[in-house]
Amino acid sequence: MTNAARSVVIGTAGHIDHGKTTLLRALTGIDADRLPEEKRRGITVDLGYASFEMNSPDGSPVRISFVDVPGHSLFIRNMLAGAGCVAAVMLVIAADEGVKPQTVEHLAICELLGISMGIVVITKTDAVNQIRLNDVTKSTWEFLRGTFLGNKDTPIVQVSAITGDGLATLRTGLLELATRVEMKNTDVPTRLPLDRSFVMKGFGTVVTGTLLSGQIHEGQTLQLEPGSRAVRVRGLQTHGQGRKSAQAETRVALNLAGIDADKIGRGQTLVETNTLSTVNTIDVEIRLLSDAHPLKHRARVHFHAFTAESMASVSLYGYEAVQPGSIRLARMKLSGPIVLVPGDRFVLRQPSPAGTIGGGRVIDSHPEVRQKKSATLAWLEQLKTCSVTQQLVLRTGRRGAHGISLHALANEVGLTVEAVRRHVDAAVECGDLMLISNEVLLSREEFLATSTAIMSLLQSGHAVKSSELRSQMSLGPQVFDFVMNRLASEKKVQTRGETVSLFSEGSQSSRAETERLAAIAEAYKTAGLASPSVPELMFKLNLKEAEMRRLVTLLQRDQTIVRMGSDDLYVHSDALQQLAGRLAPLRGSRMDVGHFKQFTGLSRKYAIPLLEYLDRQRITRKQGDHRLVL
């Protein structure tokens, strides 16, 4: 039952000495102040962590983790490292002091980070009389008006951590808050921003963080960014308990193999291998706080996202300064690489005098650096308000005639390949996008432009070598073959061996070739995975070897058949798609060659080339003598 628990991470916020850490100790029994300096000075200097578990009304367990952040203005950087990864906030205001400067700044930071849910706690009720308590409660409501906490769904709970008054009400409010927090999108790959790294005797390197998305399991190999270094999860814990796996929206501690503790730490991110990468140039939407000074073009600011921070220069679209309270598009160049994807939130602080001035969200983490500013601005204006599917269409379109692979597009938008494939299905169906070889996307506009350009080059009536034509068009082989095959199917061009010319209606050889191609394709389709060799099919269809090789090459370019690594072994693409569909329900499982032979009913002659093909297509991954189904 514990493994099925709902998990929510809540951050504390509030002014120094307003009782955040004391309140967490009363709620959870855990002292979030772990550093000697914190215990000596009686204030929170760095991030602290605590958690407890409750049962929801239906009896299912709910784990609530807290990230306790410093309230002192000197430690806002540490506060930002914790606040960037939480789903909701517990704003703490002391009854004897009321709203103070860091109360205001912390709430502004939470709004900039896109946090939209929380609970408000008035602490130290035992230190004031009822009149003072009522005054502070009233002034708190006034302060919250117009913010995400100033609505009827946000309770204000009066608590004394010393006497215990109000703690039961607070626990009930936290449970209700936890059940309202939406669970993370499962279409997003694994990402764990790190906030601590240390050595534990007998275990070695241990890191902690809030798992933003995806899942992590024992034995998994992850990639540390920046650096692209592979590390293995030797063991993991959530809420102090050893687990085999952990889901998103959970505080986790990982025991890592393959790296020393002093080589990893706050600001770095663990991701799935070959998914998300670091960036240092991003296009963003900036919102400046109403009490900030205007933000000028080329200004230098501190950039904070999740647990990472970097100096950044701001290049404004339009050049005129951003006015207080306004929103603008800008390009930011970071002094250090950070893992970022579209939609990520960030906070900006000015260097001197230190203070929070604004924040915003990432619109594009892989901008085209050579594109004109006016074109980029128009593209960003479209991108920031359209649906996910339309965003994918726009991102494919800017790649021009080269197109973009599903894998590259998934990493660019921060989604899994499977999620991107689902989103583009509708765009492919209506013709906005074209899917080439089940892997590369091309926009309709680029297909039409490329087709028109090819037809123009062939208008002289002379045959042209396909290699020369592709070179003149500066196209990759997959896109070129796709466009040529479409033009051939529409009877606009015709191919004779290596030469291409405009289609001639009266060509008897063209019709005969079409019939031979159809016969070969049908033979491969009927055979399924156990396809005949080229010599076998050549003998069956009574074709000469040179002609058979030429026709097979044409079918391969059309992606009707796929070569399995041998000049004589090809399989129809329909059979390969069906095989991928049969393997899909087995994701996460492992099989050796013997099991694969049994699964497909094939001999080793076919099984080995097929497995190698599946590895290349990232449908399986070889692990020793076994294959992991991805």
N, C-alpha and C positions, 0 to 999 in steps of 0.2 A: 504493500500500500504506500510505503514511503517513496518508492521510486516514481509513483504517479502524482506526487505532490505538485501543486501549482506553486511557482516560485516568482516572487516579485522583489525588486531592489528599490528601496526608498532612501533618498538622501536627506540628511538634516540640513537646515539652513537657519541662520540667525546671528545676532550680534554676540560678541565675546561675553562670556560669563552669564549667559542667559539660561544655562542649565541643560544644554543639549546632551552632553556626555552623562551627566547625572540622571537625566530622564531615561536614556538608553539602558543604564545600569539597572534602574528600577523596573524597566519593561522586560529585559532579557536576562539579567543577572550577570552580564558581561561588562567588564570595564574596557571601553574602547580606547582609552588612553594607554598606549603600550610603551611609549618612550620614557626613559628616565627623566628627561627634561620636562615632559608633560606632567609627570607625577610631582616633580619638584616645584614647578611653577603653578600647577593647578589650572593650566589652560591647554587646549588642544592645539598642537603645533602642526601635526601631519594627519593624514587620513587614518581613521579608526574604523573598526568593523564589529558588528554585533548582529545577532539574529535570534529569532524564536519561531516556534511553529504553533499554529492553531488549527482547529477544525472548522470548516465552513458549515453553514446550516444543513447541507446535505451529507455531512460526515466526512467529506474528503479533506485531506490535509492541505494547509496553505503555509508555505515557508515565507517569512518576511525577513529580508536581509536589510540592514542599515549600513549606509556609508556615512560615518560621522566626520563632518568637515570642520576645519578651524573657523572661528568667528572673528579672529583678529585681522585687521586690515593688512598687517604685514604678511599674512599667510594666505592671501587670496589666490595665489598661484596654486597652492595645494588644494584649496577649496574647489577650484575649477577642474583639477584632475579627477576629483571625486564626482562632482556634479554632472560631468559630461556623459556618464554612463548609467544614470538612474532613470527609472520610469516615472517616478512621482517624488514629491517633496513633502517633508514634515517641517513646516516653518515654526520656529520656536521664538516666543516673545515673553520676556520676563515681566511678571505683574508689577514688580517694584520699579521698573525702568521704562517699559513700553517700547514703542518703535524707536530704534536707534540707527545710526548711519549704515552699519553692516546689514541690518535687517533690510534696508532699502536696496543696497547693492546686491545682496544675495537674491532677493526676489527678482530684480532686474535681470540678473544672470540666468536664473531659471527660465524666465520668459524668452530670453534670447536663445536659449538652448532648446526651445520648443517643448519644454515640460508643460503639460496642460492639466495635470491633476495633482491634488495634494490634500493635506490636512493641516490645520493651524492649531498650535498648542500654546496656551498661556500658562507658563510655569511659575513656580514659587508663590502659589496662592496662599501658602501658610505665612508668608512674610508681609501680607497687606490685609487691610480690613475690607469689608464688602463694598464700601463706597469706592475705594480705590480700584478694586477688581472690576466693578461695573464700568468705571471711567475708562480703564485700559481696554476692556472688551469693546466698548463703543468706539474708541479711537482706532482700534485695530480694524473694525469693520470699515471705517472711513478710509483708512490707509489701503485696504484691499480693493476698494471699489474701482472697477475698471480693469482689474487684473484677472488672470485665470483663476485666482483663488477667491475672487469676489462674487461668488454665485451661490445659489441655494444648496448646491451639492457639496459644498465645502464646509464642514463643521468647524466651529471654534470650541475646543475642549479645554476646560480649566482643570489644571492638574497640580498636585504637590507631590514631587518625587520623595519628599521626606516623610509625609504622613501616609502616602498612598491614595489620597483622595483623587478621584477622577481617573485612576489608572485603568479600571475595568471599562469605563466609557471609552477611553482612548483605544484600548485593545479592540473593542467592538468597531470603532471608527476605522482603525487600521485594516481590520479584516474586510470591512465593506469597501474600503478603498482598493485593497488588493484584488478583490473580485471584479472591480470595474476596470482595472488596467488591462488593456488589450495585449494578448500574447504576441510575441514577435513573429514577423512574416517568415514562413518556412521556405520561401523562395530565395532567401539570402544566404550566401555561403558563410562558413564559420569565420568569426572574427572576435578576438579576445585582446582588447587593449590592456596592457600590463600596468599595475600601479605599485607593485612591490616585487623585490627579488632578494633572496637571502639563502644562506646555507643552513640546512637542518642536519644535525649530527646523525649519522647512520643512513641518511637519505641522499644528501648532496643538494643540488640546486633546486630551489622551490620558488615558484612565482605565483602571484595572485592577481585577480582581476575580475571584472564583471563580464560574463560571456554575452556579448551583444546579440549574436545570431548564430544559427547552426547548432552543431553539437560536437562534443569532444569525447572520445572513448579511450580507454586504457590501451596502450600499445600503438596508438596512432602516431604517424609522423606528420608534424606540422612545419610550417615555414615561418621563420622569424624575420620580420621586416622592421626597419630597413636592414639590408644585408643578405636577404634570400638564403638564410642559413637553415638547414634541416635540423630539427630537434625531435626527439621521441618522448612521448608521454609515458613515463615509467609507472606513474600512479596518479590518482586524482582524488580530491575531497570536495564535498560541498557541505557547508554547515558543520565542519569538523568531523564528518563521517566519510569513510572510504567508500568510493563508488566505482563502478565499472564504466559509467558514462555520465555526462551532464548535458542538459538542454539549455537553450538560450534563456536569458533573463535570470541567471543564477550567478551567485558569487562562487568562484572556484579557486582551488589551490592545486597547482600541478607540480609534480615531481618530475623534472626533466633530465633526460640523458643526452649527452652530446654537447654540453655547454657548461662553462663555469658561471657561477652567480655574478661575478664582476663583469661579465661580458653581456649581460642582459639586464634590463630594468625598465623603470617608468618611462613612458613615451613610446616604447616599442610595442609591436602588435604581433600576435600569433594568428596565422591564417592557414586555410587549407592550401596544400601544395598546388602551384600553378593556377591560382585564382586571383586574388586581389594583390595589387602591388603598390608601392609608394609613388607619390607624385610630389612635384615641387612648384608646379604652375597650375592654377585653378581659376575658373571663372565662377564668380559668386554673386549673390544678392546680399547687399549690406544694408542693415537698418541701424541708423545712428540714434542713440538715446536723445531724448528731448533736452537734457541738460548738458549735453556734450558740446564742445567747440566744433565748428565746421571741419570736416575731414578733407584735406587738400590732395590733389593729384600728386602722386609719387611720395606720399607720406609714409613714414616707417612706423609700424605698430607691432605689438606683441599679439601673436595669433595662438589661440588655445582651442584644441579639438580633442575631446575624450581625455586621455591622460597625456597627450603630447602638446608641446608648445614650441614655437619658433618665431623668430623675427620675420617680418614680411613687409614687402613694399606694395603699395596700392596704386594700381594704374586704372584710373576712372575712365569709363566710356563717356565721352562728352567733355572731359577735362575740368569743367567747373566743379568747385568743391561741393561735397555732400553737406547739406544743411541739417541742423539738429532736428530729429524727429522724422526725417525723410528716408526713403528707400532708393537705392541705386544699384545698377550692375557695375561690376568692376572685375579686373583681372588681378590676382595676387600672386606674387612670386615669393615663395618661402625660402628661408635660408637653409632649412633642413628638410629632408624628405619625410612625409607622413602618409600613412594609409588612409585615403579618403575616397569616397564615392558620392555620386549625386544624392542630395537630400541630407547629407551630414550637416550638423549644426556646429557653429563655432562662436567664440567670443573674442572681441578685440579690446585690447587695453593700450593706453598710451604709455610711453616709457617714462615721461616726466612732465608734470607730477603724475605719479602712478595712479591709474584709475580706469575703471571700465567705461568705454565710450560707445560700445555697440557690439554688433555681432551679425549673424545671418546664416545662410545655408549655401552649400555647394550646389551649383547648377551643372557644371561640367568639370570633371577632374582630368580630362584628356583633351584640352583645347587644341585647335589647329593654330600653331604659332605663326604660320606664314600668311594666314588669311587677313584680308583687310578688316580694319576695326568696324567699319560700317556694316559689312556683311556679317561679321561675328555678332554684332549687337542685334541685328534683325533676327538672326538665327536663335540667339538666346531668348529674345522676347517671345518667339514661338514656343521654344522648348519649355520654358518655366511654367506654362499653364496647360499644356496639352496632356493627354492620357499617356500611359506607359507605352501602349502600342504605337501611338503616333510619335513618341520620343524615339522609339527604335527605328521608325521610318526615317525621321530626320537625321539620326546618327548614321544610318546606312547611306543616305543620300549625300552627306558631306564627304564620304570616302570616294566619291567619283566612280570612274569606270573600273577601279580595282576591287570595289566591293569590300566586304568585311566578313570574317569568319564568325560563326555563332559563338565560338569560344572567346574571341577577342571582344565581341560586343557584350557578352555576359560580364566579362571583367571590367569593361568600361562603365557599365551601368550598375554594377554591384549586385547582380542576380546570378542564380545558377543557370547553366546551359539549358536545363530542362524547362525552367521558367521562361527564358527568352524564347525557346522554341514554341511554347504554348502561346505566348503573346503575339508572335509573328505569324502564326497559322492564319489568323483572320486577314492580316495584311497581304499574305501570299495568295489567299483564296480570292480576294477582291482585286488583285493585280498591282497593289501599291509596291510590293516587294516580290522579288523572284529568288527562289531558293535553288542554288546550284549544287549539284552533287550532295544534296542533303547536309551541306556544311557551310557554304558561302552564300551571303545575301547580296543582292544587287537591286538598286532602286529602279522603278519603272522608267523614270526620266533618263537615267544613265543608260539603260538598255536601249531606249528609243534613240538617244543621241549617238550611241556607239553603232547601232544598226544603220542609221542614216549616214554616218561617216564611212562605214565599210562600203555601202552601196555607192556612195560618191566616188570612192577610189576605184571601184570596178566599172564605172560608167564608160570608160574607154572601150570596153568590150574585150580587152585582152585578158587572158588568164594570168593569175598572179600566184606565186608560191605562197602557201598558207603561212610559212615561217616568216616570209618577208612582210606579209599583210599584218601579222600579229606584231611584228617589230615596229611597223609604221604606226600602229594604233597604240603602242605601249601598253599592251594588255597582258595580264597573267594568263597562263594556259587554261585554267578552269573557266574564267570569264569568256575568253576568246572562243573556246570550244562550245560553250553554252550558246553564245550569240550566233555563231556560225550554224549550229544545229537548228536553232529556231528559224533562221533565215532559210535554211535548206528545207525544213518542214513546211514553210510558207511558200515554197517554190519561188524564192527570190534569188538564191544562189545555188550553184551546183559544184560538187567536188569531183575531181578526177585524180585519184592518187594524192599527190602533194600540191596540186594546182586548184585554184578557185576561180570561178567566173560567174557571170550573171546567168540565171536559169534560162534554158532554151526549151520551150514547150514541145518542140518537135523532136527532141532528142530521144531516140529509141534506147540508146545505151543508158540514159538516166532512168527510164522506167524499168529496164531490166535490172539495173543495180538496186533500185528500191525493192524489187521483188526478192532479190537474193538476200539483201539485208534483213528483210522481214522474215525470211525462212530461217536464217541463222539465229536471229533474236528469239523466234518461237521455239527453236530447238533447245536453246539455253534455258528459256523460261519453263518449258515442260520438264527438263531434267532436274530443276531445282538446285539443291546444294551439291548433289552428286553429278556434276556437269561433265560432258564428254571432253576429251582433249581436242586441241585444234586439228591434229592429223585425223582423229576419228571422225570428226564432223566434216572435214574436207573430203574424206573418202565417201561418206554417206551422201553428201550433196553433189558429188562429182565435180569439184572445183579444183583448179590448179592452185599450187601452194602460194604463189605470189598474189593471186587474186584473193585467196582466202585470208591471207595475212592483212591485205589492204582493207578488206571489209570488216574484219575483226577490229582493226585499229579504228575505223570509223565508228563502230558500235561502242568501243571503249571511250572515245572522245565524247560521245553522246551520253555517257554514263548509263547506257542500257545494260552493259556488262562491265564487270570489275575484275581486273587482273589480280590473281591471288599470290603473286610473287614469282610465278613461273611463266615462261613464254607460252606454254601450252595449256594452262589452267585458268579459266575464266568462269565467273558465276553471275547469273542474272541479278540485277539490282533488286528486283522484287523479292527474290529468295533471301537476299541479305537483310532487307528491311523486315521480313517476316521473322528471321532468326533473331534480330535485335528486339523485336516485340516479344518473342518468347522468353528472352533473357531478362527483360525489364523487371518482372516480378521477383527475380532472384537477386536483385541488387543487395550487395553486402555479403553474399555467400561466396564460397570458394569451390572450385572444381579442378581436378587434374585432367590429363588427356583422356584417361580411361572413362571418367564420368562424362566428359564432353562427347566422346564417341557414343556412349550409351544414350545420352540426351538427344543427339542428332540422328543416330542410326547410321553413322558414316564410318568408313575405314580410316586408318591413320593417314592414308594418302591425301584425303580431303581434310581431315580434322586439324592437322598441323598448320597448313596454309590458312585455314579459316581462323584459327586462334590468333595467328600472327596478324591477320587483317583486323580482327576485333581489338587487338592491342593498339594498332595504329589509329583506329577510330575512337579510342578511349572508351570503348564499351566494356573492355576487360583490362586488367593490369596484371602482368606476370609477376608472381612472387614465389621465387624458387621453382618448384615443380608444379605449382598451382596457379590458377588464375582467379583474381578477385573480380567479381562482376560489379561494375561501377554504376 
